[in-house]
């Protein structure tokens, strides 16, 4: 969440940023934050003064008792009792102000960086780069859901039978392709210096609040109510929360972690061509890369993560583009986000396969994720994460872009993992 200092030092800038994200009543919200914070500080100052008075009166009582002035001492004791009773009311006021302040801050999104373009949705995102060669497809190229059926790779109907829509069953070469991609992505991440983590796929509420999924995306997460646990929407949640309430040393940064997990999205859509086949699922596999860094180095970390994802798409021989998301299309927690999309000639549309975000100090403030700098000062870290990569739309793009009259061509980088150069 935003820090009080961010708001008080640059109130107008924070308001402009929140308006860029189309946060309603931005100025009223941040001004209310300041009011709650002032109420908390005033109550704290009043309480501190009264505690100092109590300390002084305790000394006074001792001195009076030594002098044998018992009656005077009893009068001072009565004043102490009255002061303590008043302290309870002030302390309650201070605690309530703190609760109100935190509750409000949790509802306010992160402030986007100045380079984030204005806009309300996906049509306003800025294409900053394109890459990969356009792949000539055979006449009457098929979409991936028909290719999956033709080569018996994925059974969508069986997934409906076993669980419901949005839970496909991968079979034969389809299952091998999933496993090949997982191993390929993990090997590439490890080669780039990321430490592999195998985290839980269910987390407690504190972890959801730490990375900002709660309360913003509570309706999109599967919730096991009896245990108050949540199925993760991304490995970002458990991996980043490893560093909740941790103080790192500056020489430990940047921390670089990667993780493969199943991911779960309750609100994934269920109708229309945009959600057909693998385009939008309730359960899917994803490899996530996470970094914890210093504010001074986080921009370089972000660029390195973008280069890593781009390298994966190049090795998969897919046409792609990179977009800088506008304020209206960014996530609640991101300060800057780039999306990678691959082109599906068979569907005639771009498919998002990765988001790479810098959260500045927003998540770290919620997590109490800090580091001790060279001057021994405790500072908030920056957190970053990205998909590297999400499998469903990568599988869709591979099937559609590499289809030939003989079968599905396997990119050279995947052939050692697949044990073949073509799926027939």
VEXDREN-2710 file (C-alpha; in Angstrom, 1 decimal):
% VEXDREN-2710
k/r/px/py/pz
1/UNK/0.0/0.0/0.0
2/UNK/1.0/3.6/-0.3
3/UNK/3.1/5.1/2.5
4/UNK/2.0/8.1/4.4
5/UNK/5.1/9.9/3.3
6/UNK/4.3/9.3/-0.4
7/UNK/1.0/10.9/0.1
8/UNK/2.1/13.9/2.3
9/UNK/5.2/14.7/0.3
10/UNK/3.4/14.7/-3.1
11/UNK/-0.3/14.8/-2.5
12/UNK/-1.1/16.4/-5.9
13/UNK/1.1/13.9/-7.7
14/UNK/-0.5/11.0/-6.0
15/UNK/-4.0/12.3/-6.9
16/UNK/-3.0/12.6/-10.6
17/UNK/-1.6/9.1/-10.6
18/UNK/-4.7/7.6/-9.0
19/UNK/-6.9/9.5/-11.5
20/UNK/-4.7/7.9/-14.3
21/UNK/-5.8/4.6/-12.8
22/UNK/-9.4/5.9/-12.8
23/UNK/-9.7/5.5/-9.0
24/UNK/-12.9/7.2/-8.0
25/UNK/-12.8/10.3/-5.7
26/UNK/-9.0/10.1/-5.5
27/UNK/-8.5/13.5/-3.8
28/UNK/-11.1/12.8/-1.2
29/UNK/-9.5/9.4/-0.4
30/UNK/-6.0/10.7/0.1
31/UNK/-7.2/13.7/2.1
32/UNK/-9.1/11.3/4.3
33/UNK/-5.9/9.3/4.7
34/UNK/-4.2/12.5/6.0
35/UNK/-7.1/13.2/8.4
36/UNK/-6.9/9.7/9.8
37/UNK/-3.2/10.0/10.2
38/UNK/-3.4/13.4/11.9
39/UNK/-6.0/12.0/14.3
40/UNK/-3.7/9.1/15.1
41/UNK/-0.7/11.4/15.6
42/UNK/-2.7/13.8/17.8
43/UNK/-4.0/11.0/20.0
44/UNK/-0.5/9.6/20.2
45/UNK/1.0/13.0/21.2
46/UNK/-1.7/13.5/23.8
47/UNK/-1.2/10.0/25.2
48/UNK/2.6/10.5/25.3
49/UNK/2.1/13.7/27.2
50/UNK/-0.2/12.1/29.7
51/UNK/2.2/9.2/30.2
52/UNK/5.0/11.6/30.9
53/UNK/2.7/13.3/33.5
54/UNK/2.0/10.0/35.1
55/UNK/5.7/9.2/35.4
56/UNK/6.3/12.6/37.0
57/UNK/3.3/12.1/39.4
58/UNK/4.7/8.7/40.4
59/UNK/7.9/10.4/41.5
60/UNK/5.9/13.0/43.3
61/UNK/4.0/10.3/45.2
62/UNK/7.2/8.7/46.3
63/UNK/8.6/12.0/47.5
64/UNK/5.5/12.8/49.5
65/UNK/5.4/9.4/51.1
66/UNK/9.0/9.8/52.2
67/UNK/8.1/13.1/53.7
68/UNK/5.2/11.5/55.6
69/UNK/2.7/13.6/53.7
70/UNK/0.2/10.8/53.2
71/UNK/-2.9/12.9/52.6
72/UNK/-1.2/14.9/49.9
73/UNK/0.1/11.6/48.4
74/UNK/-3.4/10.2/48.3
75/UNK/-4.6/13.3/46.4
76/UNK/-2.0/12.8/43.8
77/UNK/-2.9/9.1/43.5
78/UNK/-6.5/10.1/42.8
79/UNK/-5.2/12.4/40.0
80/UNK/-3.2/9.4/38.7
81/UNK/-6.3/7.2/38.7
82/UNK/-8.3/9.9/36.8
83/UNK/-5.5/10.4/34.3
84/UNK/-5.2/6.6/33.6
85/UNK/-9.0/6.4/33.0
86/UNK/-8.7/9.2/30.5
87/UNK/-5.7/7.5/28.8
88/UNK/-7.9/4.5/28.0
89/UNK/-10.3/6.6/26.0
90/UNK/-7.4/8.3/24.1
91/UNK/-5.8/5.0/23.4
92/UNK/-9.0/3.6/22.0
93/UNK/-9.3/6.7/19.8
94/UNK/-5.7/6.2/18.5
95/UNK/-6.3/2.5/17.8
96/UNK/-9.5/3.3/15.9
97/UNK/-7.7/6.0/13.8
98/UNK/-5.0/3.4/13.0
99/UNK/-7.6/0.8/11.9
100/UNK/-9.5/3.4/9.8
101/UNK/-6.2/4.5/8.2
102/UNK/-5.1/1.0/7.3
103/UNK/-8.5/0.0/6.1
104/UNK/-8.6/3.0/3.7
105/UNK/-5.0/2.5/2.5
106/UNK/-5.8/-1.1/1.6
107/UNK/-8.5/0.2/-0.9
108/UNK/-6.2/2.7/-2.6
109/UNK/-4.2/1.3/-5.6
110/UNK/-0.6/1.9/-6.4
111/UNK/0.4/5.1/-8.2
112/UNK/1.6/4.5/-11.8
113/UNK/4.9/5.9/-12.9
114/UNK/5.0/9.0/-15.1
115/UNK/5.8/6.9/-18.3
116/UNK/2.5/5.0/-17.9
117/UNK/0.2/6.2/-20.7
118/UNK/-3.2/7.6/-20.0
119/UNK/-6.1/5.4/-21.1
120/UNK/-9.1/3.4/-20.0
121/UNK/-8.5/0.0/-21.4
122/UNK/-6.6/-2.4/-23.6
123/UNK/-7.1/-0.3/-26.8
124/UNK/-5.1/2.5/-25.1
125/UNK/-2.0/0.4/-24.4
126/UNK/1.2/1.4/-26.1
127/UNK/3.0/-1.0/-28.4
128/UNK/6.7/-0.5/-27.7
129/UNK/8.2/-3.4/-29.6
130/UNK/7.5/-6.2/-32.0
131/UNK/9.5/-9.2/-32.7
132/UNK/9.6/-12.7/-34.2
133/UNK/9.0/-13.6/-37.8
134/UNK/5.5/-14.0/-39.2
135/UNK/4.9/-17.7/-39.8
136/UNK/3.2/-18.6/-43.1
137/UNK/0.4/-21.0/-42.3
138/UNK/-1.2/-23.6/-44.5
139/UNK/-4.5/-22.8/-46.2
140/UNK/-7.5/-23.1/-43.9
141/UNK/-5.3/-23.1/-40.7
142/UNK/-7.1/-24.5/-37.7
143/UNK/-7.6/-22.8/-34.3
144/UNK/-5.9/-24.7/-31.4
145/UNK/-9.1/-26.3/-30.0
146/UNK/-9.6/-28.1/-33.4
147/UNK/-5.9/-29.0/-33.6
148/UNK/-6.1/-30.4/-30.0
149/UNK/-8.9/-32.6/-31.1
150/UNK/-7.3/-33.6/-34.4
151/UNK/-4.1/-34.8/-32.7
152/UNK/-5.8/-35.9/-29.5
153/UNK/-3.8/-33.5/-27.3
154/UNK/-6.4/-31.9/-25.1
155/UNK/-9.9/-33.1/-24.1
156/UNK/-12.1/-30.2/-23.1
157/UNK/-15.3/-32.2/-22.8
158/UNK/-13.6/-34.7/-20.4
159/UNK/-12.5/-31.7/-18.3
160/UNK/-16.1/-30.6/-18.1
161/UNK/-17.1/-34.1/-17.0
162/UNK/-14.5/-34.3/-14.3
163/UNK/-14.7/-30.8/-13.0
164/UNK/-16.4/-28.2/-15.2
165/UNK/-15.7/-25.7/-17.9
166/UNK/-12.2/-24.1/-17.8
167/UNK/-10.4/-27.3/-16.5
168/UNK/-9.0/-29.1/-19.6
169/UNK/-7.5/-32.6/-19.6
170/UNK/-4.1/-32.8/-21.4
171/UNK/-3.3/-36.2/-23.0
172/UNK/-0.4/-37.9/-24.7
173/UNK/1.7/-35.4/-26.7
174/UNK/-0.4/-32.6/-25.2
175/UNK/0.7/-33.6/-21.7
176/UNK/4.3/-34.0/-22.8
177/UNK/4.2/-30.6/-24.4
178/UNK/3.0/-29.1/-21.0
179/UNK/5.8/-30.9/-19.2
180/UNK/8.4/-29.9/-21.8
181/UNK/7.5/-26.2/-21.5
182/UNK/7.6/-26.3/-17.7
183/UNK/11.1/-27.8/-17.7
184/UNK/12.3/-25.5/-20.5
185/UNK/11.1/-22.4/-18.7
186/UNK/12.5/-23.5/-15.3
187/UNK/15.9/-24.4/-16.9
188/UNK/16.0/-21.0/-18.6
189/UNK/15.2/-19.2/-15.3
190/UNK/17.8/-21.1/-13.4
191/UNK/20.4/-20.3/-16.1
192/UNK/19.5/-16.6/-15.7
193/UNK/20.3/-16.8/-11.9
194/UNK/16.9/-17.5/-10.4
195/UNK/16.6/-19.8/-7.5
196/UNK/13.8/-22.4/-8.0
197/UNK/11.1/-22.5/-5.3
198/UNK/8.4/-25.0/-4.9
199/UNK/5.8/-23.2/-2.8
200/UNK/2.3/-24.2/-1.6
201/UNK/-0.6/-23.5/-3.9
202/UNK/-2.9/-22.5/-1.1
203/UNK/-2.1/-19.4/1.1
204/UNK/-3.6/-17.7/4.1
205/UNK/-5.3/-14.4/4.1
206/UNK/-2.2/-12.5/5.3
207/UNK/-0.4/-13.6/2.2
208/UNK/-3.2/-12.4/0.0
209/UNK/-3.2/-9.1/1.7
210/UNK/0.6/-8.9/1.5
211/UNK/0.7/-9.0/-2.3
212/UNK/-2.5/-7.1/-2.9
213/UNK/-4.8/-9.8/-4.1
214/UNK/-7.0/-9.1/-1.0
215/UNK/-9.2/-7.3/-0.7
216/UNK/-9.1/-6.2/-4.4
217/UNK/-9.5/-9.6/-6.1
218/UNK/-11.3/-11.6/-3.4
219/UNK/-14.1/-12.6/-5.7
220/UNK/-11.6/-13.9/-8.3
221/UNK/-10.0/-16.3/-5.9
222/UNK/-11.1/-19.8/-4.9
223/UNK/-11.7/-19.7/-1.1
224/UNK/-11.7/-22.7/1.2
225/UNK/-13.9/-21.1/3.8
226/UNK/-13.6/-23.8/6.5
227/UNK/-9.9/-23.2/6.7
228/UNK/-9.9/-19.6/5.5
229/UNK/-7.3/-20.5/2.8
230/UNK/-7.1/-19.3/-0.8
231/UNK/-6.0/-21.1/-3.9
232/UNK/-3.2/-19.0/-5.5
233/UNK/-3.9/-17.1/-8.7
234/UNK/-0.1/-17.0/-9.4
235/UNK/3.1/-18.1/-7.7
236/UNK/3.8/-14.4/-7.1
237/UNK/1.7/-14.7/-3.9
238/UNK/3.5/-17.4/-2.0
239/UNK/7.0/-16.6/-3.3
240/UNK/6.8/-12.9/-2.5
241/UNK/5.4/-13.7/0.9
242/UNK/8.5/-15.6/1.8
243/UNK/9.9/-12.2/2.5
244/UNK/7.0/-10.9/4.5
245/UNK/8.3/-9.4/7.8
246/UNK/11.9/-9.9/6.7
247/UNK/14.8/-7.4/6.8
248/UNK/17.4/-8.2/4.2
249/UNK/20.9/-6.8/4.0
250/UNK/21.6/-4.7/0.9
251/UNK/24.3/-7.2/-0.3
252/UNK/21.6/-9.9/-0.5
253/UNK/19.8/-7.9/-3.2
254/UNK/18.5/-8.5/-5.7
255/UNK/16.7/-11.7/-4.6
256/UNK/15.8/-13.7/-7.7
257/UNK/13.3/-16.6/-7.4
258/UNK/11.3/-18.7/-9.9
259/UNK/8.5/-21.1/-9.3
260/UNK/6.3/-23.5/-11.3
261/UNK/2.8/-23.9/-9.9
262/UNK/-0.7/-24.6/-10.9
263/UNK/-2.7/-21.3/-10.8
264/UNK/-6.5/-20.8/-10.1
265/UNK/-8.7/-18.0/-11.3
266/UNK/-12.3/-18.3/-10.2
267/UNK/-13.5/-15.4/-12.4
268/UNK/-12.1/-16.5/-15.8
269/UNK/-15.1/-16.0/-18.0
270/UNK/-17.1/-18.6/-19.7
271/UNK/-18.7/-17.3/-22.9
272/UNK/-17.6/-16.1/-26.4
273/UNK/-14.7/-16.7/-28.7
274/UNK/-12.2/-14.9/-26.5
275/UNK/-12.5/-17.6/-23.8
276/UNK/-12.8/-20.6/-26.1
277/UNK/-10.3/-23.5/-25.8
278/UNK/-7.2/-22.5/-23.8
279/UNK/-7.7/-18.7/-24.1
280/UNK/-9.1/-18.4/-20.6
281/UNK/-9.1/-21.1/-17.9
282/UNK/-9.9/-21.6/-14.3
283/UNK/-6.8/-23.7/-13.7
284/UNK/-3.5/-23.5/-15.6
285/UNK/0.3/-24.0/-15.2
286/UNK/2.6/-21.0/-15.0
287/UNK/6.3/-20.3/-14.3
288/UNK/6.7/-17.1/-12.4
289/UNK/9.9/-15.0/-11.8
290/UNK/10.0/-12.8/-8.7
291/UNK/12.6/-10.2/-7.7
292/UNK/13.2/-8.2/-4.5
293/UNK/15.5/-5.3/-5.1
294/UNK/16.6/-1.8/-4.0
295/UNK/14.8/1.2/-5.3
296/UNK/17.9/2.3/-7.1
297/UNK/18.3/-1.0/-9.0
298/UNK/14.7/-2.0/-9.6
299/UNK/14.4/-0.4/-13.0
300/UNK/17.4/-2.4/-14.2
301/UNK/15.9/-5.5/-12.8
302/UNK/12.6/-4.8/-14.6
303/UNK/14.5/-4.4/-17.9
304/UNK/16.4/-7.7/-17.3
305/UNK/13.1/-9.5/-16.6
306/UNK/11.6/-8.1/-19.9
307/UNK/14.7/-9.3/-21.8
308/UNK/14.3/-12.8/-20.2
309/UNK/10.7/-13.1/-21.3
310/UNK/11.5/-11.8/-24.8
311/UNK/14.2/-14.4/-25.1
312/UNK/11.8/-17.2/-24.3
313/UNK/9.4/-16.2/-27.0
314/UNK/12.3/-15.9/-29.5
315/UNK/13.4/-19.4/-28.7
316/UNK/9.9/-20.7/-29.1
317/UNK/9.9/-19.0/-32.6
318/UNK/6.7/-17.1/-32.1
319/UNK/5.7/-13.6/-33.4
320/UNK/5.2/-11.3/-30.4
321/UNK/4.7/-7.7/-29.3
322/UNK/5.4/-5.8/-26.1
323/UNK/2.9/-3.3/-24.7
324/UNK/3.3/-0.7/-22.0
325/UNK/-0.1/-0.8/-20.2
326/UNK/-2.1/2.3/-19.8
327/UNK/-3.3/3.4/-16.4
328/UNK/-6.8/2.0/-16.9
329/UNK/-5.6/-1.4/-17.8
330/UNK/-3.0/-1.9/-15.1
331/UNK/-3.4/-4.1/-12.1
332/UNK/-4.3/-2.6/-8.7
333/UNK/-0.8/-3.1/-7.3
334/UNK/1.5/-2.3/-10.3
335/UNK/3.4/1.0/-10.8
336/UNK/4.6/-0.1/-14.2
337/UNK/3.6/-3.1/-16.3
338/UNK/4.5/-4.5/-19.7
339/UNK/2.5/-7.3/-21.4
340/UNK/3.8/-9.7/-23.9
341/UNK/1.4/-11.0/-26.6
342/UNK/1.8/-13.6/-29.2
343/UNK/-0.1/-13.5/-32.5
344/UNK/-2.6/-16.2/-33.4
345/UNK/-3.0/-16.2/-37.1
346/UNK/-5.6/-18.9/-36.9
347/UNK/-7.7/-16.8/-34.5
348/UNK/-6.7/-13.5/-36.0
349/UNK/-5.9/-12.0/-32.6
350/UNK/-3.2/-11.3/-30.1
351/UNK/-3.0/-13.5/-27.0
352/UNK/-1.5/-12.2/-23.7
353/UNK/1.1/-14.6/-22.4
354/UNK/3.0/-12.6/-19.8
355/UNK/2.8/-9.5/-17.6
356/UNK/6.0/-8.1/-16.1
357/UNK/5.4/-5.6/-13.4
358/UNK/7.3/-3.3/-11.0
359/UNK/5.3/-2.6/-7.8
360/UNK/7.8/-0.1/-6.4
361/UNK/7.4/-0.1/-2.6
362/UNK/3.6/-0.8/-2.7
363/UNK/3.7/-4.6/-1.9
364/UNK/6.8/-4.2/0.3
365/UNK/4.9/-1.7/2.5
366/UNK/2.1/-4.2/3.0
367/UNK/4.5/-7.1/3.5
368/UNK/6.9/-5.2/5.8
369/UNK/9.6/-6.4/3.4
370/UNK/12.7/-4.2/4.1
371/UNK/16.4/-4.1/3.8
372/UNK/19.3/-2.5/5.7
373/UNK/21.4/-0.3/3.5
374/UNK/25.1/0.5/3.7
375/UNK/24.4/3.2/6.3
376/UNK/22.4/0.8/8.5
377/UNK/19.2/2.5/7.6
378/UNK/16.1/0.4/7.3
379/UNK/14.3/1.0/3.9
380/UNK/11.5/-0.6/2.0
381/UNK/12.4/-2.9/-0.9
382/UNK/11.0/-2.8/-4.4
383/UNK/9.2/-6.0/-5.6
384/UNK/8.8/-7.2/-9.2
385/UNK/7.3/-10.2/-10.8
386/UNK/6.5/-11.6/-14.2
387/UNK/5.1/-14.6/-16.1
388/UNK/7.9/-16.6/-17.7
389/UNK/5.7/-18.0/-19.0
390/UNK/2.0/-18.8/-18.6
391/UNK/1.3/-22.1/-20.5
392/UNK/-2.2/-22.1/-21.9
393/UNK/-1.9/-19.4/-24.5
394/UNK/1.7/-20.4/-25.2
395/UNK/0.4/-23.9/-26.0
396/UNK/-2.4/-22.4/-28.2
397/UNK/0.1/-20.2/-30.0
398/UNK/2.6/-23.1/-30.6
399/UNK/-0.1/-25.3/-32.0
400/UNK/-1.6/-22.7/-34.2
401/UNK/1.6/-21.0/-35.5
402/UNK/3.6/-24.2/-36.0
403/UNK/0.9/-26.3/-37.7
404/UNK/1.9/-27.8/-41.0
405/UNK/0.1/-30.3/-43.3
406/UNK/2.4/-33.0/-41.8
407/UNK/1.7/-32.1/-38.1
408/UNK/2.7/-29.7/-35.4
409/UNK/6.3/-28.6/-35.8
410/UNK/8.2/-28.5/-32.5
411/UNK/10.6/-25.5/-32.1
412/UNK/14.3/-26.4/-31.8
413/UNK/14.6/-25.3/-28.2
414/UNK/11.8/-27.7/-27.2
415/UNK/12.9/-30.7/-29.2
416/UNK/15.3/-32.0/-26.5
417/UNK/12.5/-31.9/-24.0
418/UNK/9.9/-33.4/-26.3
419/UNK/12.0/-36.1/-27.9
420/UNK/10.6/-35.3/-31.3
421/UNK/10.6/-32.5/-33.9
422/UNK/7.0/-32.9/-34.9
423/UNK/3.7/-34.0/-33.3
424/UNK/1.6/-36.1/-35.6
END
